[in-house]
C-alpha cells in the first residue's frame, strides 16, 4: 500500500502552473468546433505519445484515447475531458483571445483538456499507481443529440479500452476557483427537443373567419404548455418546458398556412421525462383540434440525465477533501443544463464533478466567458490523486 504522503498533492503541481497556463491559452486561441477538432486532437495526441502513453486517434471522430498500465493491478479507471469550442465571437479582450473568427472556447473545454493533460504528464512521470489508466479526450460535446460521447461508445470505446469506473468534470461559474461541487444521484438534466408544426388554413387578414389561424393556436399553446410543469409534475420534482422559438408568417395582412414552434424540455427523472412527452403531445393535439387545426410533432430525445453513482461520488468527495480541505468541497444543486457524459454513466459507474471557475466568472456560453487558470493545478492534482488512490495496490 502506498503511504498517504506519496499521493499527489497540490504542491506537486505548482511547478507546472506556468506550463499548464500556456497550454490552456494556446488551446483557447485556437478553438475548433464540434467535428472539426483535428488540430486539437493532434496537439493532445502528440503530447501523450511523448509521455509514453499508448495512444489511439480518431475514436468516434477526432477522439483520442491514451492508455497506460503500471504494475500488475487488475483495476482500471477512465477520465474524460472534452475538446470542442462554440460558434461564438469572443469579447473577452484577452491577449490570447480566439484567432478564429466566430469561434471561441466559451464553455471551458480548453481548461478541461489542459487539466487532464496536466494529470497525464504527472502520472506518466511518477507512475505511482497499480493498474490501468484510460484518458479520454472527447470531441463534439457541444453538438447536441448527435455528439461525441455516443459516437465514441459506438466506435467501441468500452470494448477497445475496458475500464471499471469513469470520471469527468466541468467548470462551475459562480463558485470560487479551486473549490469542488459534488452530488450523488441526478446532477444534470435530460434535454429533449420538440418541433411542433401547426397546420391551419391561410387567407386574408381582413377575413379571419374564413381561415384557421395557426398563430392564434400557437399563442394559446405557449400559455397552456406552462401548465404542464405547474399542474402535471409532482412539486417535489424538477422540470422545465420552454418555448424558445415561434415562426409564422411574413407580412401583416396575411394569415399564414402554418406556424412552427421549437421547445426545449428538461427533466431529472425518467418517469417525469415520459410524463412531459405524453402531456406535450396530448395538450398540443387537443388545443389544435379545438381550433380546427392539425399538428405534426417531432419529439427528439437528447442526452439522458447525468446520474452519478453514490460510491464513486463519495470516493471523489474524499479525495477532494484530502486535496483542498473539507471547507472547499460542497454539495452541488441540480443543474438544468445537459451533458453528454451521461451516456457513459448509463453503462459504467462513475461521477461528474464541478470545479469552481470564480465567483465573478461570466456565465457559460457567454462571449465574455474565460476559464480560470487558477483552477488548472487543482483540477490536475485531483485527477492525479484520484487515479493513484483508486489504483492503489
N, C-alpha and C positions, 0 to 999 in steps of 0.2 A: 504493500500500500504506500502511496505517496504521502509525504508529510504535508500538512496544510500549508506551510510556508513555501512549499515548492510549486504550488499552483499559481497561475498568472495573477498579477496584481496591477493596479493602475500605474504604479511607479515603473513597471516594466515597459510601459508604452509611452512614457513621457519623452524618451529619446526619439520616438518615431513621429512625434506630433507634427513637426515641420514637413516631413516626407508625406504623411497622410494628408495634410492640408494641401500640399502641392498636387497630389493625385486627385483629390476631390475637385479642386479648382480647374484642373485640366479637363476632367470629365464635364464639369459644369460649362466650360467654354466651348465644348464640342458635343452638344446634345444630338441624339438621334432618336427619331420617333419609333413607335412600335413597328416591328417587322423590318426596320432599317438599321439595326444595331450592329452592323458588320464591323465597323472600326472599333467600337467599344468592346465588342467580343474579342477582337484580335488583341487589343491592348490588355485585356484581362487574361486571356489565354497565355500570352507570351510571358507575363509575369509569373503565372502559376507554373508554367513549364520550367522557367529559370529557377524556381524554388524547389523543384524536384517532384512535383505532382504528376500523376498520370492524368492527362487532360484529354477530354473528348469534346470536340467542337460540333456545332450545328445540330444540337439536340433540340428537336421541336422548333426549328428555325435557327436563330442565332444563339441559342442557348449553349452555355459552357458548363461542363461538369468536371470538377477536379477531384481526384480520389487519392488517398494516401493511407496505407496500412502500416502501423508500427506495433511490434510485438506480436504476441500470439492471442490477444484478446478476441473474443467472438462477437462482442457488441459493436454496433455501428450507429453512427449519427449523421444526419444531414442538416445543413444550414443553408438557407436560401436568401439571396439578395436579388432585387430587380434592377434592370439596367436602362429602361427606356425613358424618354422625355415626353413633353406635351407640345401640342401645336399652339403655343402662346408666345407673344412678343414680349421679351423681357424688359422690365422697367426698374431694375434694382440700381442701376448706375454703378455696379461693381466693376473693378478693373478687370476681373476675369469673367465678365458677362458673356452671354452666348454670342458666338461668332456666326451662328446660323440664323438668318432672318426667319422670324415666325416660329422658332423652336426654342424651348428652354426646359431646364430641369426645375419645374415648378412644383414638384412633389417630393423632392429629396432623394430620388433614386441614385443620384451621383454620390450622396453620402452613404446610402445603404451599401452600394458596391464597394466604396472605399473602406468602410468598416470591415467588411468580410475579407477584403484583400489584406488589411492590416492584421487580422487574426490569422489568415492563411500564412503570411510571412513568418509570424511569430511561432506558430505551431510547427511549421516545416523546419525552422531553425532550432527549436528546443526539443521537439519530438518527445515531450513528456506525456504521452498518452499510450494506451494499450488497446488497440482495436482499429477500426476503420472509420476514417473521416471522409465525408462527401460534401463538397462545396458546390452549390447550385447557383449559377448566375443566370437568371431567367430573363428572357425577352418579353416584350409585349404585355406587361401587366396592365397598361392603360388602354388596351384595345377593346374593352367591353366584353361581351359574352364570349367572343371567339378570341381568347387570349393565350398567353404563353404557358400558364400552368397546365391547362388541359392538353395543350399541344405537346408539351414535354412528356406528360403522362402517356399520351397516345403513342409517342415515339419510343416507348419502352423504358421510361425513367426508372420505374420500380424494379423491373426485371434486369436491366443492364447494370444498375447501380444500387443494389439492395441495401436498405438501411432499416433500423428499428424505430427511430423517432426522428421528427423533423421540427426545426425551429426557424423562425423568421422574425423580423422587426420592421416597424415603421416609425418614423419620427412623429412627434406629437407637439404641434404648435400650442402655446398656452401653458405648457409645463416647463419648469426650469431646465436648463441644459444639464445633461448628465444624470437626470432622475429617471426612474423607471416606473411604468404603469402596467400592471398585470391583472388578468381576470380569468378565472376558470369558467368553463361553460361558454355560452354565447357571448361574443365580443363585438363582431361587426355584422351588419345586416345582409340578408339575401337581397339582391337587387334585380327586379324584373322590369321589363319594358313593355308597354301596351300601346298599340296603334289602333285607334278607333276611327273608322270611316263611316260617317253618317250620310246616307243617300236619300235625298229628298226630291223635290221637283222644282226646278228653277223657273224664273219668269221675271216679269217687270216688277220693279219695286213699288210701283204705284198700284198694283193689283195683287197684293199678298194673298187674297182669298183664293186665287187661282193656283197658288203654289203650295209646296210643303217646305217650309223654310228650315234648312239644316242648321243655320246659325242659331235660331231660337232653341232648337233641340240641344245643340252643343252648350249653350249658355245654361240651360236648365240642368244639363248633365254635370257640368262643373260643380254646381252647388250641391247637387244630390250625391255626387261621389264623396264629398266630405263627410257625409253621414255614416259612411261605412266604418271608418275608424271610431267615430264618436258613438255610434249606436249598434255596431255589429261585432266589434272586437272587445274582448274582455278588458276592462280598465286596467287590470294588472299587467297586461301585455303591452308591447310597444309595436307600433306600425305607422307607416307613412304612405299616403296616397297623394301624389302631387301631379297636377296637370301642368306640364311645362310648356306646351305649345298648342295653339289653335290656328288652323289655316283655313280660310274660306273666302271666296270671292276676290274680286279685283277692283270693282268700282262701286259707287254709292247707289246707283239706280238699277242694279241687277241683283236679284236674289239667286244665289248660286245653286247648282245642282247638288253639291256635296260639301261637307266640312270634314276636316281631319284633325284629330286630337292625339297628342303624344303624352303618355303618362309614365312616371317612374313609381314603382311600388316597392316599399322596403318592409322587411319583417325579420323577426329573430326566432321564429318557431315554425316548424314545418306545417303544423295544423293551421296556424294563423295564415301562413302563406297560401294554403289551399282555400281557406275561407275567403281571403281577399280576392282571389281569382273568381271564385264562384259568385260572390256578390257583385263584382265589377261586371261580369258577363250578364247576370240577371237584371241588374239595375239598368244597364245600358240598353238592353233589348226591350225592356218594358217601357222605358221612357220614350224611346224611338217609336215603338208601336203606338203609344198614346197619341203621338203627333202624326201618325200615318207614314212615318219614315221607316227605312230599314237600315241595318248596320252590318258592317264587317269588322271583326275583331281579330287582330294579330297579337296574341299574348306570348311573349318570349321570356322564358326563364333565363335569368343571368346567373351570376355567381351565387352559390349557396351561402348559408350562414357560416361565418368563421366560428367554429366551436372548439375551444381549447380544452384538451383533456386535463383533468384535475392533477394527476400525478406529475405530469411533465411541467405544468404551470407552477406547482408548488416547488418543484425542484429548481426551476428557473428563479423563483422568488428567493429561495435560499441562497442561490449563487449571487443574485443581485445584492442582497443584504450583506453578504460577506464582502462584496466588492466595494460598495459605496456607502454602506450603513443603512440600517432599517429606516431611518428618518427620510431617506431619499427614495424609498420604494413604497408605492401606494397602489390601491386597487383602482382599476380603470372603470369608468362608467361605460354603458352601452354606447356604441358608435354607429350611427345610421348609415355611414358610408360603407362601401363594399370592398372586397379584396379577394383576388383570385387565389391567394394562399389557401382559401377554404377548400379548394379541390384536393390539395394534398391531405388536409385533415379529414376528408371523407374516407381516406384509405389508411392513414397512418396516425398514431398518437403523436401529439406534439403541442406546440404553443406559439402564438403570435404575440410578440411583446411590443410595447410602445416606449419610445425613448424621447425624453423631453427635448424640444427644439428652441426653447426660450419663451419666457412669459410674454414678451412683446413681439414674438415672431409673426410675420404675415401668415395668413391662412394658406392652406394647401391649395394648389391650382390658381394661385394669385400671381399676377405679373410681377409683383414685388416680393415674392417669397424667395428665401435663400436658406440653405441648410446651415445649421450652426456648427462650425468647425470645432467648437469646444466639446461637442459630443462624440467626436470621432474616436478618441482614445478610449472613452468609456465604453462605447459600443464594441470596439475591437477587443478590449480586455474581457468584456462579458462573454463574447463568443469563444475566446481562448480558454477562459477558466471553466465555462460550462462544458466545453469539449473535454478538457482534462479531467474534470470531476466525473463526467458521465462515463468516460472510457478509462477510469482509474482501475487498476488491477484489483 
